[in-house]
Amino acid sequence: MRVGIDELYPPQRLVAAQRAIAAAGLDALLLSPGSDLRYLTGYDAHAGERLTLLVLPAEGEPTLIVPTLERPAAEASPAPATGVRIVDHTDGSDPYPLVTAALDGALDAVGLADRMWAEQVLALRAVLPGARQRLASEVLRELRIVKSPAEIAALAEAGAAIDAVHERMGEWLRPGRTEVEVAADIAAAIRAAGHVTVDFVIVAAGPNGASPHHGTSDRPIGVGEPVVVDIGGTMPSGYRSDCTRTYVAGGPAPAEFVDYYAVLRDAQHAAVAAVRPGVTAEAVDAAAREPIAAAGYGAAFLHRTGHGIGLDGHEEPYVVAGNDRPLVAGMAFSVEPGIYLAGRHGARIEDIVVCTTDGVRRLNTTTTELIEL
């Protein structure tokens, strides 16, 4: 069942954010289009040369500044129900006085959206010359890193949708077809499964599978070649899917591949099983890395074990050596070890999981066994 938008974007988020702004020693957050703005208001704003900005003071009324031509979209979004005031600016007018009007008094420091365009950063520096600029993630990171039950339900919906695409892989992945041809079919299926956008489609056959972020090519898939398929999209809720499975096309896989795939599968299962409250992110990474290294493939595991997921495809927490942050219930992230043998082939298995109060929940439930199509 689809999660209600009002559940995903409750007014309490703005209240919690205002408390966090004050606690961080900031006077306000200034958020341009992106996942932070959507997280707080539900408005999936268009990023363009016309200024869209959420002005969220530590105290007082939040204001959403939008171009006049985009006001209908802002008013149709969940933003008004969260308690924000919407003001607009016409083409040819200067929108930045609206920012200062939405803020009361002298400012010491403001938090800017981490990925705000430089021209907006500089314009805000000019109209707020006394305010030091810091990153909004100093405040919002701690709010976003633990998902609410509604967010977890939205991620589960996304996981089920991408699982449905993997379950159809036998319809498209055949020897003789190119990676690009297979990817086109997959992209159409991602949309048909309920996603509003296709975020990425990796179809990496044979030696291309040894490059974790290969993408696609015009290379035909060979008989018996391993094929890494990593796919994901965004649901109407704004929450994302991301799942990788490795297949063998049209014949038996090379013996060497079968052997290390078994190592990889055991390592991925061990890492998923390690997830529980109090365990550090780097301990989950180690649970995946140690059996792969013990089998002699340590140097072939080229990347971190996982990344958080939500309104962004990659967000905190990052499951990587050096991150000693303990997991808590509600954190959602990927577990995706891989083994990559340059010039030959590679494999990756990826599930999105959620840390629960007593362990872990997999949001991707298709088999992790090696599938020969």
N, C-alpha and C positions, 0 to 999 in steps of 0.2 A: 504494500500500500504506500502511495506517495506521501511523503512527509509534508505537513502543512507549512506554508511559508511563514505564517505567524508564529509557529513554533521555532522555526530556524532563526528568525530575526526578531527576538523579543525586545521591548523597550528597556528591559533591565540591563541590557548590554551597554547602552549609553551611560546609564547611571554607574555601573561598575567601572567603565572606562574613565568617567570623570573622577571617581575616587582614586583610581590608579594614576591619573594625570597629576593630581595634587600630591600624592605620595611620592611621585618621582621628582618633585620639585619643578614641574613645568606649569606654565599658565594655560596652555592650550595645545591641542593637536590640530594640524592643518593637513587634511588628507585629500589628495587628488585621486582620480579614478584608479581603481585597483581593488585587490582583495580586502584590504583593511577597511576601505570605505564601505564595501559591500557587507563585510562582517558586522559593522555597526548599524547599518541602515537598511540592508537588503537591496540597495540600489546598485544595479550593474551598470555603472556609468560609462559612457563613451569617452575614450581618451582622445582629445584632439587639441587643436590650437586655441580653441575657445576655453576659457577657464571654467572648470568644474571643481569645487572645493568644499569639503565639509570642514566647517570651523567649529571645533568642539572645545569650549573653554572648561577649565577645571570647575568653575561655578557659572551657572547661568544657562541660557537657552542655546541649544545647538542650532546652527544655521547651515543650510545647504545652498551654496551659490551655484547656479546653473545658467547656461545660455538660454535665452528666451525660447528658442526653437526646440530645446530639449526639456523645457518645463513639463509638458504633458507626460513625457516618459517618467520623469522624476515623481510626478504626482500619482502616476499609476503604479509605481513601485511600492514596496512595503515602507518606504522612508517616512511618509506622513504619520503612519501608525506608531512609529517609534518615538515621535515627539519632536522631530526636527522642523524648523521653520524653513520654508523654501523661498528664496529670493532669486530674481533673474536679472540678466543684463543683456542688452540688445547689441547687435553687431555695430561696431564702431565706437562703442562706449568703453570706458576704462573700468574693468571690474574690480580692480584692487582696492578702491575706497570702500567697497562692500565688505572686504575682509576687515579693515580697521573698524568699520562701523559695528561689526559683529563682536568685536572685542572691547572690553571695558577697561580703560585705564592703561597705565604703563605696564609693559611686559618685560619680564626678565629672560624667559626662555620659552621656546615653542618646539614641539616635535613635528617634524615633517615626514610625510610618507617616504619610505625608504627608496622607492623607485620613482619619485617625482621628477618630472623633466627639469633639466638644468635651467631653462629659461624661466620657469616658474619659481624655482628656488631663488634665483637672483632677483626676480621681481618682488618676492616677499621680503627679501633682505632689504630692498630699497624702501618699501613702505613700512617696515617694522625695524628700523635701524638699531633700536636699542635692545632687540631680542636676540639672544643667542639661539642658534639653530642646532637642534639635536635630532636623533632618529626616533620616529614614532614607535618603532619596534621595541624600544626600551620599555614602553608601556604595554603595547598590545601583544608582545610575544607571550607573556605569562597568561593573558586571557585566552589567546587562541590555541595554546599548546594542549590544553585539556578540553576535549570535546564534550558537549552536552549530549544527553540521550537523543535529542532530535538530530544533532549532527551525526552521531553514530548511525542512526537509522538512515540518514541520507547517504552516508558512505556505504552502508550495507546495500542500499538500493543500487548504487553505482556499481558495487562489486558484483551483484547478481546480473546486472545488465552486461558487463564486460565478460562475465563467465559464459553467458549465453552466446556471445560471439565466438569464444574459444571452442565451445561445443560444436560449432558448425565448421571448424577449420577443414574437415575432410571434403567439404564442398568445393574448396578453392585451391588448396595447397597440393599441387600435383607436379611430378617431373615434367620438364619441358616448358612450363609456364614461367614467366619472369617474376622477379620479386615485385616489380611495379604492378604487374597485372594482378597478382594476389593481393597486394596492398589496396588496390582500388576496390576490390570486392569486400575486403575487410572494413574499409572506411564506410562503405554504404551500409554494411551490417551494424556498425557501431551506431550510426544514426537510427537505423531501424529498431535497434534495441532500446531506444529511449534517450540517447544522448543528444544534446542540442549542438554540440561541436565535437569534432574529432581533434584531439590534442596532438596525437602522434601515432604513427604506425611504423614499427620496425619489422621488416621481414629480411632476415639475414641468413642466407643459405651457404653451406660449405665454408670456405675460408672467410667469407664475410661475417660469419657468426663469431669470429674471433675478435671483432671490433664491437665493443659494447653499445656504442651509439651509431652504428652503421647507417641506419635509415633504410633505403631501398636502392636498387639499381636495375638495369636492363638485363642483368645476367640471368639466364635460364637456370632453374633448379634442377640439379642432377639426381639420378636414381640413387636412392640410399643415402642422400645427403642429410645431415642434421640441419634443421632450420629453427633459428631463434625468432619467436614472434612476441614482441613486446608492444602492447596496445593500451590506449587509454583515451578518455574523453570527459566532457563536462556535462552533467545532468541539468535539467531545468532548475533544480535547487541551487546550482552553483558549485556543488560538491563533485569531486573528481573520482575517476576510476584509473587503475593502473595494474596490469597483470601480465606476467610473462610466462609462457610455456615454451618448451622445446620439442619439436616434432622430428620425425624421420619420414622423408618423402619416398614412397613407392618401392621400398625394398629394405633389406636388412642394413642396419647401421654398421659402421666400422667397429671392430672389436674393441679397439682402444677407446672409442667414444663411449660404448656401452659401459666399459669399466669405470671411466671417470664420471659418467652421468650418475652411476650408483653412489659414488662418493659424494657428489653434489647433492643428490636427493637426501641422503642421510644428514648432510651438513645443514641443509635448509630446514629439515624437520627438527634437528637439534636446536637451531636458533629460535624457531617458533616456540618450541617447548620451554626455552629458557625465559620467555617473557612472563613477568609477573611483577607486582608492585615491589619496589625496593631494589630490584636488580638494575644495575646501571646500563645505559645504552651501550657503553663499550664492552660490557660483559656479553651482551647479545651478539655484538660483532665478533667477539672472541669465540663464542659457541659455534658460529658458522665457520670461522677461519681455521680453527685448530684441526678439525678432521681433514680439511682440504690440504693443509700444510703437512699433516702426518702422512698423507698418501702421496706426497711429493709434488703437489700442484700449488703450493703456496704462492709462488711467483706468478701463477696464472690467474689468480684472483685479484683483479686490477683495481677494484673500487670498494667503497664502503658497503656495508651490508644493507643499509636502508636509509630512508628519508621519511619525514612526516608527510602527511597528505590531508587535505581539507578543501578550502577554497583555492589553494594553490596546489599544483602538482608536486612541488618540492617545498617543504616548510619544516620547521622544527617539530619534533626532535630528530636529529641526525644520528643514525646508528653507526658509529665510527669509533675507532681507537682514539682515545684522548677525551671523549665525552663521558665524564664521570657522573653525569646527572642521573639520579635514580628515576626509574619509571614510576608513574602513578596511574591509577585507573582513569581511563578516558583518553589516554594518549593513543593516537592512531598513526601507524607508519608501515612502510614496506619491509619485508624480509626477503632479500633477493641476491644471495650469493651467486657467483658465476665462475666458470673455468673457461679460459680462452687460450687456445693454442694457435699462435700466429701461423698463417699460411695453411692451416688444416681445417679447423672447425672450432666451435665453442658451444657453451650451454649456459642457460640461466633459468632459475626458477624463482618466481616472485609472487608472493601473496601480500595483500594488505591485511594487517592484524590490528586488533585493539587490545590494549592492556585492560584487564577487568579487575574487579576487587580481589579475585582469587586465582588469576591466571591469565589466560589469553583466549581471544576469539578470532578465528580466521574469517575474513569477509569474502575471500575467494575460496570456493569449495570444489572446484574441478580437480580431477586427479593430478597428482604430481608424478605419476609413473611415466616412463618414456612411451610416447604414443607413436606407433608406426602407422602412417596413413596409406 
